Amino acid sequence: MSEVLKWELTFQQATKEDIPVIFAQSKTLIEQYEDISSIDYGRVLQWMQKKLEENIAQYTRIVAEGETVGYYCLESREGETELDDFYILPPFRGQGIGTSVLQKCLGEITQPVFLYVFRGNTGAIQLYNRMGFVRAEDVSKTRMIMRRDG
């Protein structure tokens, strides 16, 4: 069954003003799904901040009726594309936006796609499975890589 979106989505290049929102989404996921005791949490947060500051121009802001509803970053390299930091903001989840954005992205990519996901993030994993991604590799006790052929 296909979901019908309430809004028309548009896409804009993210800017430095978007960094705090993306950072907060990343931080929330880490706190929710990572085993904080097994990582250097402060160092991870510093790395995330630096990554966002240096690469914000590669991020896309997802907009519905003038309101930001999410973000994603696609990075192509060595014959495959990584879908990185794919976030639908909490008030907009469960409304078909993630599915619609993934369909758009996957329709534009001709090579294999991979992503990292927390193993406990079952909602995201279900979405990725519906979109043809399969579990490819466990990278830690909390995270895995999922892949989809192009």
MDAnalysis code that builds the backbone (N, CA, C; Angstrom):
import MDAnalysis as mda
import numpy as np

u = mda.Universe.empty(450, n_residues=150, atom_resindex=np.repeat(np.arange(150), 3), trajectory=True)
u.add_TopologyAttr("name", ["N", "CA", "C"] * 150)
u.add_TopologyAttr("resid", np.arange(1, 151))
u.add_TopologyAttr("resname", ["MET", "SER", "GLU", "VAL", "LEU", "LYS", "TRP", "GLU", "LEU", "THR", "PHE", "GLN", "GLN", "ALA", "THR", "LYS", "GLU", "ASP", "ILE", "PRO", "VAL", "ILE", "PHE", "ALA", "GLN", "SER", "LYS", "THR", "LEU", "ILE", "GLU", "GLN", "TYR", "GLU", "ASP", "ILE", "SER", "SER", "ILE", "ASP", "TYR", "GLY", "ARG", "VAL", "LEU", "GLN", "TRP", "MET", "GLN", "LYS", "LYS", "LEU", "GLU", "GLU", "ASN", "ILE", "ALA", "GLN", "TYR", "THR", "ARG", "ILE", "VAL", "ALA", "GLU", "GLY", "GLU", "THR", "VAL", "GLY", "TYR", "TYR", "CYS", "LEU", "GLU", "SER", "ARG", "GLU", "GLY", "GLU", "THR", "GLU", "LEU", "ASP", "ASP", "PHE", "TYR", "ILE", "LEU", "PRO", "PRO", "PHE", "ARG", "GLY", "GLN", "GLY", "ILE", "GLY", "THR", "SER", "VAL", "LEU", "GLN", "LYS", "CYS", "LEU", "GLY", "GLU", "ILE", "THR", "GLN", "PRO", "VAL", "PHE", "LEU", "TYR", "VAL", "PHE", "ARG", "GLY", "ASN", "THR", "GLY", "ALA", "ILE", "GLN", "LEU", "TYR", "ASN", "ARG", "MET", "GLY", "PHE", "VAL", "ARG", "ALA", "GLU", "ASP", "VAL", "SER", "LYS", "THR", "ARG", "MET", "ILE", "MET", "ARG", "ARG", "ASP", "GLY"])
u.atoms.positions = np.array([
    [0.837, -1.167, 0.000],
    [0.000, 0.000, 0.000],
    [0.891, 1.243, 0.000],
    [0.642, 2.163, -0.862],
    [1.433, 3.379, -0.986],
    [0.875, 4.464, -0.068],
    [1.763, 5.157, 0.613],
    [1.344, 6.241, 1.492],
    [1.209, 7.518, 0.665],
    [0.232, 8.333, 1.025],
    [0.023, 9.602, 0.340],
    [0.519, 10.707, 1.258],
    [1.422, 11.517, 0.738],
    [1.968, 12.617, 1.531],
    [0.973, 13.761, 1.612],
    [0.955, 14.407, 2.773],
    [0.109, 15.585, 2.961],
    [0.691, 16.802, 2.240],
    [2.029, 16.795, 2.094],
    [2.710, 17.975, 1.575],
    [3.556, 17.643, 0.365],
    [3.839, 18.688, -0.391],
    [4.840, 18.561, -1.447],
    [6.191, 18.888, -0.820],
    [7.149, 18.018, -1.061],
    [8.476, 18.226, -0.497],
    [9.352, 18.976, -1.478],
    [10.186, 19.857, -0.952],
    [11.215, 20.510, -1.748],
    [12.543, 20.267, -1.036],
    [13.623, 20.496, -1.762],
    [14.950, 20.169, -1.259],
    [15.867, 21.357, -1.474],
    [16.619, 21.699, -0.424],
    [17.527, 22.838, -0.471],
    [18.876, 22.410, 0.101],
    [19.907, 23.083, -0.344],
    [21.220, 22.829, 0.247],
    [21.200, 23.324, 1.691],
    [21.672, 22.501, 2.594],
    [21.764, 22.908, 3.997],
    [22.850, 23.962, 4.149],
    [22.733, 24.754, 5.201],
    [23.709, 25.807, 5.491],
    [24.196, 25.654, 6.936],
    [25.140, 26.490, 7.304],
    [25.697, 26.404, 8.657],
    [24.624, 26.591, 9.728],
    [23.532, 27.271, 9.406],
    [22.443, 27.447, 10.364],
    [21.743, 26.122, 10.679],
    [21.893, 25.120, 9.811],
    [21.279, 23.811, 10.019],
    [22.113, 22.901, 10.925],
    [23.370, 23.247, 11.140],
    [24.266, 22.372, 11.909],
    [23.706, 22.016, 13.285],
    [23.203, 22.980, 14.079],
    [22.710, 22.594, 15.417],
    [21.560, 21.575, 15.376],
    [20.692, 21.668, 14.401],
    [19.559, 20.736, 14.310],
    [20.058, 19.341, 13.937],
    [20.953, 19.260, 12.956],
    [21.494, 17.963, 12.540],
    [22.307, 17.358, 13.687],
    [23.105, 18.180, 14.329],
    [23.908, 17.716, 15.462],
    [23.007, 17.150, 16.565],
    [21.920, 17.852, 16.872],
    [20.995, 17.400, 17.918],
    [20.367, 16.057, 17.548],
    [20.032, 15.858, 16.273],
    [19.461, 14.577, 15.844],
    [20.486, 13.462, 16.001],
    [21.723, 13.716, 15.608],
    [22.787, 12.722, 15.746],
    [22.997, 12.368, 17.214],
    [23.069, 13.380, 18.047],
    [23.303, 13.193, 19.475],
    [22.170, 12.374, 20.103],
    [20.946, 12.676, 19.736],
    [19.799, 11.943, 20.269],
    [19.869, 10.465, 19.909],
    [20.211, 10.161, 18.656],
    [20.317, 8.760, 18.246],
    [21.427, 8.035, 19.004],
    [22.556, 8.682, 19.166],
    [23.659, 8.072, 19.907],
    [23.223, 7.784, 21.337],
    [22.588, 8.757, 21.971],
    [22.160, 8.570, 23.352],
    [21.087, 7.490, 23.473],
    [20.277, 7.339, 22.447],
    [19.201, 6.357, 22.486],
    [19.679, 4.932, 22.185],
    [20.639, 4.789, 21.245],
    [20.965, 3.459, 20.743],
    [22.399, 2.987, 20.980],
    [23.310, 3.878, 21.297],
    [24.714, 3.492, 21.478],
    [24.958, 3.068, 22.924],
    [25.925, 2.209, 23.104],
    [26.388, 1.855, 24.439],
    [27.423, 2.918, 24.811],
    [26.966, 3.963, 25.478],
    [27.809, 5.121, 25.788],
    [29.044, 4.719, 26.592],
    [28.919, 3.686, 27.403],
    [30.049, 3.277, 28.234],
    [31.187, 2.683, 27.405],
    [30.910, 2.306, 26.163],
    [31.949, 1.670, 25.344],
    [32.610, 2.629, 24.356],
    [32.220, 3.906, 24.378],
    [32.807, 4.877, 23.453],
    [33.337, 6.080, 24.223],
    [34.193, 6.846, 23.576],
    [34.639, 8.123, 24.130],
    [33.622, 9.167, 23.661],
    [32.568, 9.332, 24.456],
    [31.418, 10.134, 24.056],
    [31.799, 11.575, 23.689],
    [32.630, 12.199, 24.489],
    [33.059, 13.568, 24.200],
    [33.778, 13.665, 22.869],
    [34.629, 12.709, 22.603],
    [35.371, 12.688, 21.334],
    [34.426, 12.468, 20.155],
    [33.442, 11.584, 20.326],
    [32.455, 11.341, 19.259],
    [31.686, 12.626, 18.954],
    [31.274, 13.349, 19.988],
    [30.543, 14.598, 19.774],
    [31.413, 15.632, 19.055],
    [32.682, 15.722, 19.437],
    [33.596, 16.651, 18.757],
    [33.753, 16.267, 17.293],
    [33.891, 14.963, 17.017],
    [34.028, 14.487, 15.643],
    [32.788, 14.842, 14.825],
    [31.599, 14.641, 15.408],
    [30.355, 14.960, 14.700],
    [30.282, 16.445, 14.368],
    [30.615, 17.273, 15.330],
    [30.564, 18.725, 15.111],
    [31.505, 19.124, 13.977],
    [32.733, 18.598, 14.015],
    [33.722, 18.926, 12.982],
    [33.251, 18.423, 11.608],
    [32.725, 17.196, 11.561],
    [32.226, 16.625, 10.305],
    [31.150, 17.517, 9.707],
    [30.215, 17.960, 10.533],
    [29.141, 18.824, 10.041],
    [29.681, 20.166, 9.552],
    [30.563, 20.774, 10.324],
    [31.118, 22.073, 9.936],
    [31.866, 21.987, 8.612],
    [32.603, 20.894, 8.401],
    [33.404, 20.765, 7.183],
    [32.608, 20.287, 5.971],
    [31.463, 19.656, 6.196],
    [30.735, 19.028, 5.086],
    [29.292, 19.493, 4.937],
    [28.894, 20.568, 5.594],
    [27.485, 20.970, 5.579],
    [26.980, 21.231, 4.148],
    [27.852, 21.634, 3.251],
    [27.416, 21.899, 1.869],
    [26.973, 20.629, 1.145],
    [27.318, 19.452, 1.660],
    [26.902, 18.189, 1.051],
    [25.536, 17.729, 1.567],
    [25.014, 18.397, 2.572],
    [23.739, 18.011, 3.183],
    [22.573, 18.676, 2.461],
    [21.457, 17.989, 2.460],
    [20.227, 18.496, 1.868],
    [19.188, 18.673, 2.963],
    [18.546, 19.831, 2.950],
    [17.443, 20.125, 3.863],
    [16.147, 19.731, 3.152],
    [15.290, 18.978, 3.840],
    [13.994, 18.565, 3.308],
    [12.956, 19.534, 3.867],
    [12.166, 20.132, 2.970],
    [11.227, 21.182, 3.368],
    [9.819, 20.818, 2.901],
    [8.842, 21.072, 3.774],
    [7.424, 20.899, 3.440],
    [6.693, 22.164, 3.870],
    [6.051, 22.819, 2.920],
    [5.302, 24.059, 3.191],
    [6.127, 25.065, 3.990],
    [7.383, 25.237, 3.583],
    [8.253, 26.221, 4.202],
    [8.876, 25.799, 5.521],
    [8.559, 24.594, 5.993],
    [9.082, 24.121, 7.273],
    [10.078, 22.987, 7.047],
    [11.211, 23.052, 7.741],
    [12.205, 21.987, 7.653],
    [11.660, 20.742, 8.336],
    [11.673, 19.615, 7.585],
    [11.154, 18.358, 8.132],
    [12.243, 17.298, 8.262],
    [13.431, 17.547, 7.699],
    [14.499, 16.574, 7.819],
    [15.733, 16.952, 7.031],
    [16.694, 16.021, 7.023],
    [17.982, 16.214, 6.355],
    [18.521, 14.881, 5.877],
    [19.409, 14.966, 4.881],
    [20.196, 13.791, 4.498],
    [21.454, 14.266, 3.790],
    [22.399, 13.333, 3.688],
    [23.645, 13.594, 2.983],
    [23.946, 12.375, 2.124],
    [24.200, 12.583, 0.847],
    [24.625, 11.524, -0.068],
    [26.064, 11.801, -0.460],
    [26.898, 10.779, -0.315],
    [28.304, 10.934, -0.687],
    [28.723, 9.767, -1.574],
    [29.078, 10.080, -2.823],
    [29.534, 9.044, -3.754],
    [31.034, 8.886, -3.656],
    [31.459, 7.615, -3.687],
    [32.896, 7.345, -3.687],
    [33.126, 5.886, -4.076],
    [34.132, 5.675, -4.863],
    [34.592, 4.336, -5.240],
    [33.465, 3.402, -5.676],
    [32.598, 3.884, -6.564],
    [31.581, 3.031, -7.150],
    [30.360, 2.762, -6.303],
    [30.220, 3.476, -5.192],
    [29.024, 3.330, -4.373],
    [28.706, 4.660, -3.701],
    [27.493, 4.757, -3.172],
    [27.045, 5.981, -2.524],
    [26.657, 5.669, -1.088],
    [27.076, 6.541, -0.174],
    [26.657, 6.408, 1.216],
    [25.520, 7.379, 1.491],
    [24.454, 6.867, 2.079],
    [23.387, 7.710, 2.612],
    [23.742, 7.931, 4.078],
    [24.082, 9.168, 4.404],
    [24.590, 9.498, 5.730],
    [23.642, 10.484, 6.407],
    [23.515, 10.371, 7.711],
    [22.744, 11.321, 8.503],
    [21.367, 11.595, 7.882],
    [20.585, 10.554, 7.690],
    [19.228, 10.685, 7.163],
    [18.278, 10.826, 8.343],
    [17.719, 12.022, 8.493],
    [16.851, 12.316, 9.627],
    [15.542, 12.920, 9.158],
    [14.455, 12.389, 9.671],
    [13.160, 13.042, 9.597],
    [12.905, 13.532, 11.015],
    [12.633, 14.809, 11.171],
    [12.470, 15.383, 12.502],
    [11.239, 14.777, 13.187],
    [11.297, 14.598, 14.506],
    [10.257, 13.856, 15.234],
    [8.802, 14.217, 14.916],
    [8.426, 15.494, 14.809],
    [7.004, 15.766, 14.560],
    [6.502, 15.281, 13.189],
    [7.427, 14.922, 12.313],
    [7.054, 14.579, 10.935],
    [7.233, 13.103, 10.608],
    [7.619, 12.312, 11.585],
    [7.829, 10.880, 11.357],
    [6.490, 10.159, 11.232],
    [6.533, 9.028, 10.529],
    [5.340, 8.203, 10.390],
    [4.306, 8.746, 9.420],
    [4.716, 9.690, 8.565],
    [3.783, 10.310, 7.635],
    [4.163, 10.062, 6.178],
    [5.103, 9.147, 5.942],
    [5.499, 8.818, 4.581],
    [6.614, 9.681, 4.014],
    [7.112, 10.624, 4.792],
    [8.163, 11.520, 4.292],
    [9.452, 10.743, 4.051],
    [9.856, 9.905, 4.997],
    [11.084, 9.123, 4.832],
    [11.023, 8.248, 3.601],
    [9.895, 7.584, 3.399],
    [9.712, 6.741, 2.210],
    [9.826, 7.564, 0.941],
    [9.154, 8.703, 0.912],
    [9.177, 9.566, -0.272],
    [10.587, 10.062, -0.583],
    [11.311, 10.489, 0.450],
    [12.675, 10.997, 0.255],
    [13.585, 9.872, -0.225],
    [13.478, 8.702, 0.373],
    [14.308, 7.572, -0.069],
    [13.997, 7.197, -1.513],
    [12.729, 7.181, -1.894],
    [12.374, 6.878, -3.279],
    [13.014, 7.877, -4.225],
    [12.976, 9.167, -3.863],
    [13.593, 10.212, -4.689],
    [15.097, 9.972, -4.804],
    [15.756, 9.767, -3.669],
    [17.209, 9.578, -3.674],
    [17.603, 8.330, -4.463],
    [16.947, 7.227, -4.190],
    [17.308, 5.976, -4.851],
    [17.013, 6.027, -6.344],
    [16.024, 6.814, -6.741],
    [15.712, 6.977, -8.156],
    [16.775, 7.749, -8.917],
    [17.593, 8.494, -8.192],
    [18.643, 9.309, -8.814],
    [20.013, 8.649, -8.770],
    [20.132, 7.526, -8.057],
    [21.424, 6.866, -7.868],
    [21.445, 5.575, -8.678],
    [22.497, 5.399, -9.466],
    [22.594, 4.190, -10.295],
    [23.578, 3.172, -9.735],
    [24.275, 3.513, -8.696],
    [25.264, 2.600, -8.119],
    [24.750, 2.065, -6.783],
    [25.400, 1.046, -6.234],
    [24.990, 0.522, -4.939],
    [25.020, 1.612, -3.864],
    [24.113, 1.479, -2.891],
    [23.994, 2.440, -1.798],
    [24.172, 1.690, -0.482],
    [24.875, 2.321, 0.454],
    [24.993, 1.735, 1.781],
    [24.744, 2.803, 2.827],
    [24.462, 2.348, 4.032],
    [24.249, 3.252, 5.152],
    [24.573, 2.531, 6.443],
    [24.868, 3.310, 7.456],
    [25.065, 2.784, 8.797],
    [23.773, 3.048, 9.564],
    [23.373, 2.085, 10.373],
    [22.163, 2.255, 11.183],
    [22.382, 1.562, 12.523],
    [21.815, 2.142, 13.556],
    [21.859, 1.492, 14.854],
    [20.949, 0.279, 14.828],
    [21.443, -0.826, 15.321],
    [20.690, -2.087, 15.297],
    [19.408, -1.996, 16.108],
    [19.362, -1.116, 17.098],
    [18.157, -0.934, 17.898],
    [17.133, -0.009, 17.277],
    [17.477, 0.657, 16.192],
    [16.577, 1.603, 15.538],
    [15.661, 0.838, 14.573],
    [14.735, 0.091, 15.147],
    [13.910, -0.822, 14.355],
    [13.014, -0.109, 13.348],
    [12.555, 1.087, 13.673],
    [11.726, 1.836, 12.724],
    [12.503, 2.153, 11.458],
    [13.731, 2.622, 11.612],
    [14.560, 2.932, 10.447],
    [14.885, 1.656, 9.672],
    [15.205, 0.591, 10.386],
    [15.548, -0.666, 9.720],
    [14.365, -1.184, 8.909],
    [13.166, -1.088, 9.448],
    [11.973, -1.515, 8.705],
    [11.807, -0.696, 7.427],
    [12.015, 0.618, 7.522],
    [11.930, 1.471, 6.336],
    [12.974, 1.054, 5.308],
    [14.206, 0.872, 5.745],
    [15.263, 0.495, 4.809],
    [14.992, -0.872, 4.186],
    [14.480, -1.818, 4.967],
    [14.123, -3.124, 4.399],
    [13.051, -2.978, 3.319],
    [12.030, -2.170, 3.582],
    [10.968, -1.946, 2.584],
    [11.527, -1.347, 1.293],
    [12.609, -0.600, 1.421],
    [13.196, 0.072, 0.264],
    [14.294, -0.770, -0.394],
    [14.431, -2.023, 0.006],
    [15.354, -2.936, -0.654],
    [16.729, -3.059, -0.034],
    [16.952, -2.444, 1.114],
    [18.237, -2.578, 1.797],
    [18.258, -3.885, 2.571],
    [19.433, -4.485, 2.643],
    [19.611, -5.698, 3.430],
    [20.803, -5.516, 4.357],
    [20.754, -6.226, 5.471],
    [21.854, -6.202, 6.431],
    [23.081, -6.786, 5.746],
    [24.181, -6.047, 5.769],
    [25.390, -6.488, 5.079],
    [26.514, -6.837, 6.039],
    [26.614, -6.075, 7.122],
    [27.770, -6.250, 8.005],
    [27.486, -5.621, 9.361],
    [27.833, -6.323, 10.427],
    [27.782, -5.743, 11.766],
    [29.117, -5.049, 11.998],
    [29.069, -3.774, 12.370],
    [30.315, -3.039, 12.592],
    [30.625, -2.867, 14.074],
    [29.636, -3.113, 14.912],
    [29.823, -3.106, 16.361],
    [28.609, -3.796, 16.957],
    [28.585, -3.872, 18.266],
    [27.423, -4.519, 18.875],
    [26.169, -3.642, 18.768],
    [26.337, -2.370, 18.378],
    [25.185, -1.473, 18.290],
    [24.871, -0.998, 16.870],
    [25.800, -1.163, 15.929],
    [25.595, -0.625, 14.587],
    [25.851, -1.668, 13.513],
    [25.199, -1.464, 12.359],
    [25.413, -2.329, 11.216],
    [25.382, -1.504, 9.936],
    [25.880, -2.107, 8.876],
    [25.799, -1.519, 7.540],
    [24.698, -2.253, 6.791],
    [23.863, -1.484, 6.103],
    [22.856, -2.057, 5.212],
    [23.197, -1.600, 3.808],
    [22.939, -2.463, 2.817],
    [23.271, -2.174, 1.422],
    [22.067, -2.414, 0.526],
    [22.093, -1.713, -0.600],
    [21.097, -1.889, -1.650],
    [21.817, -1.755, -2.979],
    [21.601, -2.729, -3.870],
    [22.212, -2.650, -5.205],
    [21.586, -1.503, -5.978],
    [22.378, -0.894, -6.866],
    [21.903, 0.238, -7.664],
    [20.975, -0.146, -8.772],
])
